[in-house]
Amino acid sequence: MSSKAQIETIPCKICGDKSSGIHYGVITCEGCKGFFRRSQQNNAAYSCPRNKNCQIDGTNRNRCQHCRLQKCLTLGMSRDAVKFGRMSKKQRDTLYMEILRQQKEQGKTNEAEATYIPSPPATTKPAFPYEPQYPLPDTSAEIPPKMIKPPNNGLSNGLAYAMITEGEILQITFDITEAYQKTTKYTISDIQSLWSEYHTEMTAQKYRSMARVDFWKFCADQITGCIQMVVEFAKNIPGFMDLCQNDQIILLKTGCFENLLVRMSREINPNTNAVLFDGKFASIDFFSILGLNDLVSSMYDLGRSVCLLKLTEQELALFCAVVLVSADRPGLREPMAVEKLQEKIIQALRYQVSQTHPAEPSFLAKILMKMPNLRSVAARHMEELAALKMQSPSLPEFPPLYKELFMPPEPVQNTLGGEHTLHPHHHMLA
């Protein structure tokens, strides 16, 4: 099969239609190629009539030019992009792995895909500006897969360690990064376009005029959408759905807020100590009505400290997965299975860090050392919420998903509707 024919097995990255090759640096169909060319020739300034989150697929790609162009830019389309024949080795590796994935899905692949050994990728850029980057196998060598026995990282007892191939590490990284990027509240371009957008004193006063419990409920409403994204992210962590249902629920209930804190780090401006909230940046003082200055400050400080690590999108994605899949959570029925999965993810993170910080062997430890702080802040959030409930027995109705995860049981109710329910007798991730 020719290179062009292989590429065309991959659907258009923008709309999912049949692709015709690599155009402006991304595999696209003829329609999206032409759309991007016209947008660049005309220096078009499109606007979105909705909320800047329109779904772009083969049937509705023409409905919103703004969101279509943002998707093109986010996925890497550029006027300066080179043709396939001049791609860097890393780009060719990335493309080859994508071809293998498509062929595997179509039942056209064989064991040969496991024989590729990764080559050190080029220096990866940090999460600002964010770029999707997948350090993938070197197609120039066909060597039996190297087996890796992970060293003890201090997070587990060593009993669940499994041998793991470099190819498996690369596939885990690819899948988790893809799942993460599909479940973030803001795209890269969204965050960049909002750098100068701050809540005015007038809008801040509107929030401050709310009763404390009402503003907390408003914050809970904002968080609930992010919780749903964490649930979707978990569904697509390789191996998570193979864990027993009880353990899936435990991991989500105990690790969700910690995951939100990690995700918040990409939405912080470390220079102004402001965070995106309800579409604009807000300072710590903005949340003073909550009466939780210590909690809010600790959330900001932790988010800023993660932000200053300048993690790549892959590193953030893998760290989110490590935080979520923690084998020491109370109540797990099969902790060894959870530990085995977590260890694979840690190995993927270790490999990624070894490529981006080869001269800093302690960088992985810097990342993992954030975990105790994440747990401490998450526990403080639960304590403050319990105190709020005691002080205000007649609380307004909080979002069901937020209540299910964070509110003290009275007793535990598993009454969530929809696809994100945490009811123990209904598989929440089915």
Residue pairs with C-beta under 8 A, 6 or more apart in sequence:
3 84
4 21
6 99
6 103
7 19
7 21
7 22
7 27
7 84
7 95
7 99
8 18
8 19
8 20
8 21
9 99
9 102
9 103
9 106
10 19
10 27
10 98
10 99
10 102
11 17
11 18
11 19
11 102
12 18
12 19
12 27
12 28
12 29
12 31
12 32
12 58
13 19
13 26
13 27
13 28
13 75
14 26
14 28
14 29
14 32
14 56
14 61
14 68
14 71
14 72
14 75
14 77
15 29
15 31
15 32
15 56
15 57
15 58
15 61
15 68
16 57
16 58
17 29
17 31
17 32
17 58
17 61
18 29
19 27
19 28
19 29
20 28
20 29
20 30
20 33
21 27
21 84
22 28
22 83
22 84
22 95
23 32
23 33
23 36
23 77
24 33
24 36
24 37
24 72
24 77
24 78
24 79
24 81
25 76
25 77
25 78
25 81
25 82
26 72
26 75
26 76
26 77
26 81
27 95
27 98
28 36
28 72
28 77
31 61
32 61
32 68
32 72
35 61
35 65
35 68
35 69
35 72
36 69
36 72
36 77
38 44
39 46
39 65
39 69
39 72
40 79
44 65
44 69
46 64
46 65
46 66
46 69
47 66
48 54
48 64
48 66
48 67
49 64
50 64
52 66
52 67
52 70
52 190
53 67
54 60
54 63
54 64
54 66
54 67
54 68
56 64
56 67
56 68
56 71
61 68
62 68
70 187
70 189
70 190
73 189
74 132
74 187
74 188
74 189
75 132
76 131
76 132
84 95
87 95
88 122
89 119
89 122
89 138
90 119
90 121
90 122
90 135
90 136
92 139
93 118
93 119
93 121
93 135
93 136
93 137
93 138
93 139
94 134
94 136
96 136
96 137
96 139
97 134
97 136
97 137
97 170
97 174
100 109
100 113
101 174
103 109
104 113
112 142
113 167
114 145
114 165
114 167
115 142
115 143
115 144
115 145
115 167
116 137
116 138
116 139
116 141
116 142
116 143
116 145
116 167
117 137
117 138
117 141
117 143
117 145
117 146
117 166
117 167
118 135
118 136
118 137
118 138
118 166
118 167
118 169
118 170
118 351
119 137
119 138
119 140
120 135
120 355
120 358
121 133
121 135
121 136
121 355
123 356
124 133
124 135
124 312
124 314
124 355
124 356
125 131
125 133
125 312
126 310
126 311
126 312
127 266
127 310
127 311
127 312
127 313
127 315
127 316
128 266
128 310
129 188
129 192
130 188
130 191
130 266
130 313
131 188
131 313
132 177
132 181
132 313
133 312
133 313
133 314
134 170
134 173
134 174
134 177
134 314
135 170
135 173
135 314
135 352
135 355
136 170
136 174
137 167
137 170
145 165
145 166
145 167
146 165
146 166
147 163
147 164
147 165
148 163
148 164
148 165
148 166
148 169
148 347
149 161
149 163
149 164
150 161
150 164
150 343
150 346
150 347
150 350
152 158
153 343
153 346
153 350
153 364
153 368
154 368
155 326
155 327
155 328
155 342
155 346
155 368
156 327
156 339
156 342
156 343
157 339
159 336
159 339
160 327
160 336
160 337
160 339
160 340
160 343
161 340
161 343
162 340
162 343
162 344
164 344
164 347
166 351
168 344
169 344
169 347
169 348
169 351
170 348
170 351
171 238
172 238
172 344
172 345
172 348
173 314
173 318
173 348
173 351
173 352
175 236
175 237
175 238
176 236
176 237
176 238
176 314
176 317
176 318
176 321
176 345
176 348
177 313
177 314
177 317
177 318
178 236
179 232
179 233
179 235
179 236
179 237
179 317
180 233
180 313
180 316
180 317
180 320
180 321
181 313
181 317
182 232
182 236
183 229
183 230
183 232
183 233
183 236
184 229
184 263
184 266
185 225
185 226
185 229
185 263
185 267
186 194
186 266
186 267
186 276
191 266
191 267
191 276
194 276
194 279
194 280
194 281
195 269
195 281
197 279
197 280
197 281
198 274
198 280
198 281
198 282
199 207
199 277
199 278
199 280
199 281
199 282
199 286
203 280
204 282
204 286
207 215
207 218
207 286
207 289
208 288
208 289
210 218
210 289
212 289
212 290
212 291
213 388
213 392
213 395
213 396
214 396
215 289
215 290
216 290
216 388
217 395
217 396
217 397
217 398
219 287
219 290
220 398
220 399
220 402
221 399
222 277
222 278
223 260
223 402
224 399
224 401
224 402
226 260
226 263
227 256
227 260
227 401
227 402
227 405
227 420
228 401
228 420
230 252
230 256
230 259
230 260
230 263
230 324
231 252
231 256
231 420
231 428
231 429
233 259
233 320
233 321
233 324
234 240
234 248
234 251
234 252
234 324
234 429
235 241
235 429
237 321
237 324
237 325
237 341
237 345
239 341
239 344
240 248
240 251
240 324
240 325
240 341
240 429
241 248
241 429
242 337
243 251
243 334
243 337
243 338
243 341
244 333
244 334
244 337
245 424
245 427
245 428
246 331
246 332
246 333
246 424
247 332
247 333
247 334
247 335
247 337
247 338
248 428
248 429
249 422
249 424
249 428
250 329
250 330
250 331
250 332
251 324
251 325
251 326
251 329
251 332
251 338
252 324
252 405
252 422
252 428
253 404
253 405
253 422
254 326
254 329
254 330
255 323
255 324
255 325
255 326
255 329
256 324
256 405
257 378
257 381
257 382
257 405
257 406
258 323
258 324
258 371
258 374
258 375
258 377
258 378
259 320
259 323
259 324
261 299
261 302
261 303
261 306
261 374
261 377
261 378
262 306
262 316
262 319
262 320
262 323
262 370
262 374
263 316
263 320
264 275
264 299
264 303
265 303
265 304
265 306
265 307
265 311
265 316
266 307
266 316
267 275
267 276
267 303
268 274
268 275
268 276
268 300
268 303
268 304
268 307
269 275
269 281
270 304
270 307
270 308
272 281
272 283
273 283
273 284
273 300
273 304
274 281
274 282
274 283
275 281
275 282
275 300
275 303
276 282
277 286
284 293
284 296
284 297
284 300
287 296
290 296
292 384
294 380
295 377
295 380
295 381
295 384
298 376
298 377
298 380
299 377
302 370
302 373
302 374
302 377
305 370
305 373
306 370
309 366
309 367
311 319
311 367
312 352
312 356
314 352
315 349
315 352
315 353
315 356
315 367
318 345
318 348
318 349
318 352
319 349
319 367
319 370
321 345
322 342
322 345
322 346
322 349
322 368
322 371
323 371
323 374
325 338
325 341
325 342
325 345
326 338
326 342
326 371
327 335
327 336
327 338
327 339
327 342
328 335
329 338
332 338
346 368
349 364
349 367
350 364
353 363
353 364
353 367
356 363
357 363
381 406
382 406
382 408
385 406
385 407
385 408
386 408
388 395
389 395
389 407
389 408
398 407
400 415
400 416
400 417
401 416
401 420
401 422
403 413
404 413
404 414
404 415
404 416
404 422
405 422
414 421
414 422
414 423
414 424
414 425
414 426
415 421
415 423
416 422
416 423
416 428
419 428
419 430
420 428
421 428
422 428
